[in-house]
Amino acid sequence: MDPSAQLYYATAAFIATHFVTNTPLRAALIRSLGEKGYLGVYSLAAFATLGWMIWAYAKATPEPQWAGWRLLPAYVMPFAFILIACGFFSRNPTLVGADRLLKNPDPARSIIRVTRHPIMWGLMLWAAAHILTRGELMSTVFFGGFLALAALGTLLMDQRKAKAHGADWQRFAAVTSHLPFAAILQGRNRFSAREIGWRNPAIGLALYALFLWAHPWMFGSRPY
């Protein structure tokens, strides 16, 4: 099977692996393997399909579809890295193992006032910018897989947490939004630059600068 065809299968497998957590199969696997065993198998499958995706994308023949917007990442990627850094280093109730933060009297602070899924929105911006910049089919499949995973994953995550945490999640959802700034524009929350501070955005920009410098070595091409 040629790499281009494998990329389709690898991307589908990568997405399907991550959606296991929203199916009855998850409970069955936990009963069979235990919590730690399930996490081990899940992580192995996720990394294996990701590796398959990367290999297939690297080997696939490019199929240009339109003239890419070459400079788009220069404007989008700094915000993507800021969102990811702020989401990771803030008190974020949507992070794995951070459900206890939902019981906080004021659970939506810092970047969570902007969106309750800052990390996933950073990934979506990264994926969308690369799709539009590359302008070719194999890149659309590869980065589109991450875009679909982040977009659909956040919706499924909201549904799962609403069922699992009831009133705590409803109180959190009432003052936050999936779409960035929606809760603020609707008057359900407010923007606070002081809470966000300078450290986390600075970490995001430093990571952006690092990836910008290392991009030719890591991925074999100059970003702009």
Disulfide bonds with the S-S distance in Angstrom:
none
